[in-house]
Amino acid sequence: MTLPLIVGVDGSDTSAAAAGWAGREAVATGRDLRLLYVRPTDFWTRPEDERVVEEQSALHAMTELAADLRQAHPGLHVDVEERTGPVDLTLLRTADESGTLVLGTRGSGGFAALMLGSVAQSVAARAESPLVLVPPHATAGPGYRVVVGVDPSGDCAPVLEYALRYAQDHGVVLRAVHAWQPPVPWGAGPVQPGEVERRGVQHQHAVALREALATAHNRFPAVDATSAEVSGPPAGVLVEETEKASLLVVGRRRHRPVSALGPVAHAVLQHASCPVAVVPHW
């Protein structure tokens, strides 16, 4: 049984954009779609008239959004659901129970256009299954490549496999990218390393990347996959890659503190031009 795509909606334009992406993804992969609105824990402590207005507004927004998705994608099965509880924890539980979660990267609160939404950040930092976050103005469409950021020094197999499966399902090229920076002492000493040393380190990174990709690629031989090792800040390199990607896939290390997303993933989610899949691993 194929699990549905679940979209967290809050009435914002960003959550509507996330639902639009999820609708196209559901059609492409033959999945159902579920729109989920979570009432915050303090909902029942609010004045009755305020609760009624919010409830009606949420139901109206979800009903309209579901109707728009069904019209845009005839035959797409769309469910709507409402729950009450801590928003981030409820979204996490729903994803663990039911399938892939899709969120907008901005919320409906203040400064929404300036920062990664607190709910999206909290969920991305703790989700035990892949999570897709969609920026407000995702620019790339079907037919572009999927890019995966790879750190060959760790267990990157789950991240590569997610990206390869996506590329296979959508018939697009996979580009595996490993961004590396010279060790700190290189820039601190009086004598800078020469071209031979730099090429030697780059070769080591290239070999590690190709070996990691080849191992995962064995399970998806039909995918056209390429690799590139790039010298530069990982976040900056990956953000630039999103300009020509339909999806960027990055990993999140489970051994980090529960509140930590990781500096590269956090920066990418702030500035990516395309949707970003965050895949938990080691």
Secondary structure as UniProt FT lines:
FT   STRAND          5..8
FT   HELIX           13..29
FT   STRAND          33..39
FT   HELIX           41..45
FT   HELIX           48..72
FT   TURN            74..75
FT   STRAND          78..84
FT   HELIX           87..98
FT   STRAND          100..104
FT   TURN            110..114
FT   HELIX           118..126
FT   STRAND          131..134
FT   TURN            136..137
FT   TURN            142..143
FT   STRAND          145..149
FT   TURN            152..153
FT   HELIX           157..170
FT   STRAND          174..180
FT   HELIX           184..188
FT   HELIX           195..217
FT   TURN            218..219
FT   TURN            221..222
FT   STRAND          225..231
FT   HELIX           234..241
FT   HELIX           242..244
FT   STRAND          245..253
FT   TURN            254..255
FT   TURN            258..259
FT   HELIX           263..271
FT   STRAND          276..281
//
